[in-house]
Amino acid sequence: MSMRELVVLGTASQTPTRYRNHNGYLLRWDDEVLLFDPGEGSQRQMLHTGISATDLTRICVTHFHGDHCLGLPGMIQRLSLDRVPHPVAVHFPAAGAEYFARLRHASSFYETAELRVEPIDADGQRITLGLGTLEARRLRHPIETYGYRLVEPDGFRALPEKLSAYGITGPAVGELLRVGHLDVDGRRVTRDEVSVTRPGQRFAFVMDTALCDGVYALAELADLLVIESTFLESEAALAAEVGHLTAAQAARVATESGVRTLLLTHFSQRYADPRRFADEAREHFAGELVVAEDLMTVPVPPRRVASAG
């Protein structure tokens, strides 16, 4: 049975707090389990989630500031310790290859896991997965940074009454949807005549960045947008100076991009009350709003309603 959900390992920016671990996000997407930006403590946080290192299929790092990558050494060593039987791909900004090499070999261990090192070296770079496409877009931060989005291709939903009218049943239905047409009693029936488009699901992950085109490209029509909101609007000038977003900015991006569920995270330690982020974002976004907490699980919303083909 397929499962698509986000598990939050940590929500703090720069430094952890008593209540917030460093960054870390796990995305279950059918047979894939993607780990995004493992900060310090991610390995321990995973013990509380029911997800083990053996489940991981892919690691995605947005950039090499410590709160987004200092959990990598332990995670990589854990893959070998647990003798993960399948390859694990690792994506990160190519400009940070030296940092990745240092983190990978930060201490002595016997590496048995198969890491497939696949750096991101171009804006818009795409990785084809069995379940869709993983796309990286350049963000605006003091060091090279990429956000990621996972896009499932659109499919089709057959209309039973239309199929019945043409007498199409059984395996012929699948063939028609797959091929695009089917010859029935001397007449060619097209897929458009008996189905509607079923939009694929979209997940977007946007970390440290100021507003830029890449933010909007990643967020476009996302069913679930995970986005940093390090600051509140009262610190908007500071946010712009250091390459971060406010809760209000993140919410406006979500509204303008047609996002369904907005998850705010990566909070500055200066704010003790997370409700302030919700209050600010709600002024600009009317959809499903989540202020992330450590170890929470957020489902990816069901696919959008199918539209006429």
C-alpha positions in Angstrom: 0.0 0.0 0.0 1.5 3.4 -1.0 2.2 6.0 1.6 3.0 9.6 1.1 3.8 11.6 4.1 6.4 14.0 5.7 8.0 13.2 9.0 9.7 16.1 10.7 12.9 15.4 12.6 13.8 18.9 13.6 12.7 22.5 13.1 15.4 24.8 14.5 17.6 27.1 12.5 21.2 27.7 13.2 21.2 26.3 16.8 18.9 23.7 18.4 16.8 24.7 21.4 15.4 22.7 24.3 12.3 22.0 22.3 13.6 22.0 18.7 16.2 19.8 17.1 18.3 20.9 14.2 16.8 20.4 10.7 15.8 17.1 9.3 12.9 15.9 7.2 11.9 12.5 6.0 9.6 12.1 3.0 7.9 8.7 2.5 6.8 8.5 -1.1 5.7 5.0 -2.1 8.9 2.9 -2.3 11.2 5.9 -1.8 12.2 7.4 1.6 14.0 10.7 1.1 16.0 12.4 3.8 16.3 16.1 3.5 19.0 18.3 5.2 20.0 16.1 8.2 21.3 18.4 10.9 22.9 17.3 14.2 20.7 14.8 16.1 18.8 13.5 13.0 20.0 9.9 13.6 18.6 10.0 17.1 15.4 11.7 16.1 14.8 8.9 13.6 14.6 6.4 16.5 11.3 8.0 17.5 9.8 7.8 14.0 9.8 4.1 13.1 11.9 4.8 10.1 15.4 3.3 10.1 18.5 4.0 8.0 17.8 0.8 6.1 14.6 2.5 4.8 16.5 5.4 3.2 16.8 5.5 -0.6 17.9 9.1 -1.1 19.5 12.0 0.7 19.1 15.6 -0.5 21.1 18.4 0.9 20.2 22.0 0.1 23.5 23.6 1.1 26.4 23.2 3.5 25.6 25.4 6.4 26.0 23.2 9.6 22.4 23.1 10.6 21.5 21.4 7.3 24.4 18.9 7.0 26.2 18.1 10.3 24.1 15.0 10.7 25.5 13.5 7.5 28.6 11.8 9.0 26.6 9.8 11.5 23.9 9.0 8.9 26.4 7.8 6.3 28.2 5.7 8.8 24.9 4.2 10.0 24.1 3.1 6.5 27.2 0.9 6.6 26.7 -0.2 10.2 23.3 -1.5 9.3 24.6 -2.9 6.0 21.9 -1.3 4.0 21.4 -3.7 1.0 20.4 -1.2 -1.6 22.2 1.9 -3.1 21.5 5.2 -1.6 21.7 8.3 -3.8 23.0 11.5 -2.3 22.3 14.9 -3.9 24.0 18.2 -2.9 25.3 21.4 -4.6 28.3 20.5 -6.7 30.2 23.6 -5.4 30.1 21.9 -2.0 31.7 18.7 -3.1 34.7 19.3 -0.8 32.4 19.7 2.2 30.6 16.5 1.3 33.9 14.6 1.1 35.0 15.9 4.5 31.6 15.0 6.1 31.6 11.5 4.4 35.0 10.7 5.9 34.8 12.7 9.1 36.0 9.8 11.2 37.3 6.3 10.7 34.8 3.6 9.8 34.5 0.7 7.4 32.3 1.8 4.5 30.2 -1.0 3.1 27.1 0.9 2.0 26.8 1.8 -1.7 26.5 5.6 -1.9 25.6 7.0 -5.4 27.0 10.5 -5.3 25.0 12.6 -7.7 25.8 16.4 -7.2 23.5 19.1 -8.5 25.4 21.4 -10.8 22.7 23.2 -12.8 19.6 25.1 -12.0 16.6 23.0 -13.1 18.6 19.7 -13.0 16.2 16.8 -13.0 16.6 13.2 -11.7 14.2 10.7 -13.1 12.7 8.4 -10.4 10.3 5.5 -10.8 7.7 7.6 -9.2 8.2 10.9 -11.0 10.9 13.5 -11.3 13.1 15.1 -8.6 14.0 18.7 -9.7 16.5 21.0 -8.2 16.2 24.8 -8.4 18.8 27.4 -7.4 17.9 29.5 -4.4 19.3 32.8 -3.1 21.6 32.4 -0.1 25.2 33.4 0.7 26.5 30.0 -0.4 25.3 27.8 -3.3 21.9 26.4 -2.4 19.3 24.4 -4.1 15.7 23.5 -3.3 14.0 20.4 -4.4 10.6 19.4 -5.7 9.1 15.9 -6.5 6.6 15.8 -9.3 4.4 12.9 -10.1 3.4 12.8 -13.8 -0.3 13.4 -14.5 -2.4 10.3 -15.1 -5.9 9.4 -16.2 -9.0 8.3 -14.4 -11.4 6.3 -16.4 -15.1 7.2 -16.4 -17.2 4.0 -15.8 -20.3 5.3 -17.6 -18.2 6.2 -20.7 -16.5 2.8 -20.7 -19.8 1.0 -20.4 -21.2 2.9 -23.4 -18.4 1.6 -25.6 -18.5 -1.9 -24.0 -14.9 -1.6 -22.7 -14.1 -3.8 -19.7 -11.4 -5.7 -18.0 -7.7 -5.5 -19.2 -8.9 -3.5 -22.2 -9.4 -0.5 -19.9 -5.7 -0.5 -18.8 -4.6 -0.9 -22.4 -6.7 2.1 -23.5 -5.4 4.3 -20.8 -1.8 3.3 -21.4 -1.8 3.4 -25.2 -4.2 6.3 -25.7 -6.7 4.5 -28.0 -8.5 1.2 -28.6 -10.3 -0.2 -31.6 -13.8 -1.4 -30.6 -16.1 -2.9 -33.2 -14.4 -1.1 -36.1 -14.3 2.3 -34.2 -11.3 3.8 -32.6 -12.1 5.0 -29.1 -9.6 7.5 -27.7 -8.5 8.0 -24.1 -9.9 11.5 -24.0 -13.4 10.1 -24.8 -13.5 7.9 -21.7 -11.3 9.5 -19.1 -10.4 12.7 -17.3 -6.9 13.9 -16.4 -5.7 12.9 -12.9 -3.2 15.5 -11.7 0.0 14.0 -10.2 1.0 15.0 -6.7 3.7 17.6 -6.0 6.0 18.0 -3.0 8.3 21.0 -2.6 11.2 21.6 -0.2 12.5 25.2 0.1 15.1 26.0 2.7 17.5 28.9 3.3 16.7 31.6 0.7 15.6 35.1 0.1 12.7 35.6 -2.3 13.8 34.6 -5.9 12.4 32.9 -9.0 13.5 29.5 -7.7 11.2 29.7 -4.7 8.2 30.2 -6.9 9.3 27.6 -9.4 9.5 25.0 -6.7 6.3 26.0 -5.0 4.1 26.0 -8.1 0.9 24.0 -7.5 2.6 22.0 -4.7 0.3 19.8 -2.7 2.7 20.1 0.2 5.2 22.9 0.5 7.8 22.7 3.2 9.4 26.1 3.4 11.6 28.0 5.8 10.2 30.9 7.7 13.2 31.8 9.9 11.9 35.2 10.9 8.7 37.2 11.4 7.9 40.3 9.3 9.2 42.6 12.0 12.7 41.3 11.1 12.1 41.4 7.3 15.2 43.6 6.7 17.4 41.2 8.6 15.9 38.3 6.7 16.7 39.9 3.4 20.3 40.7 4.6 21.1 37.1 5.6 19.1 35.3 2.8 16.0 34.1 4.6 12.2 34.3 4.5 9.6 35.6 6.9 6.4 33.7 7.7 4.4 36.4 5.7 6.7 36.0 2.7 6.3 32.2 2.8 2.6 32.5 3.0 2.3 34.9 0.1 4.4 32.5 -2.0 2.1 29.7 -1.1 -1.0 31.7 -2.1 0.5 33.0 -5.4 1.7 29.5 -6.3 -1.5 27.6 -5.7 -0.2 25.6 -2.8 -2.7 23.4 -0.9 -0.8 22.6 2.4 1.8 25.0 3.7 4.3 23.8 6.3 6.4 26.5 8.0 9.7 25.5 9.6 13.4 26.4 10.3 12.5 28.9 13.1 15.0 31.3 14.7 15.7 30.6 18.3 14.8 34.1 19.1 11.1 33.2 19.0 9.7 31.2 21.9 6.0 31.1 20.7 5.4 29.3 17.4 1.8 30.6 17.3 3.2 33.9 16.1 4.3 32.3 12.8 0.8 30.9 12.3 -0.9 34.2 13.1 1.3 36.0 10.6 1.0 33.4 7.8 -2.8 33.2 8.2 -3.1 36.8 7.2 -1.8 35.9 3.7 -2.8 32.2 3.2 -6.2 30.6 3.4 -5.3 26.9 2.8 -4.1 24.2 5.2 -1.4 25.7 7.4 1.0 23.7 9.6 3.6 25.2 11.9 6.1 22.3 12.1 7.0 20.6 15.4 9.6 18.1 16.0 8.5 14.5 15.3 5.2 15.4 13.7 3.9 13.6 10.7 2.1 15.5 7.9 0.3 13.6 5.1 0.7 14.7 1.5 -2.9 15.8 0.5 -4.8 13.5 -1.9 -4.5 14.2 -5.5 -6.4 17.2 -6.8 -9.8 16.6 -8.4 -9.5 15.2 -11.9 -10.3 17.6 -14.7 -11.8 17.1 -18.1 -9.3 15.6 -20.6 
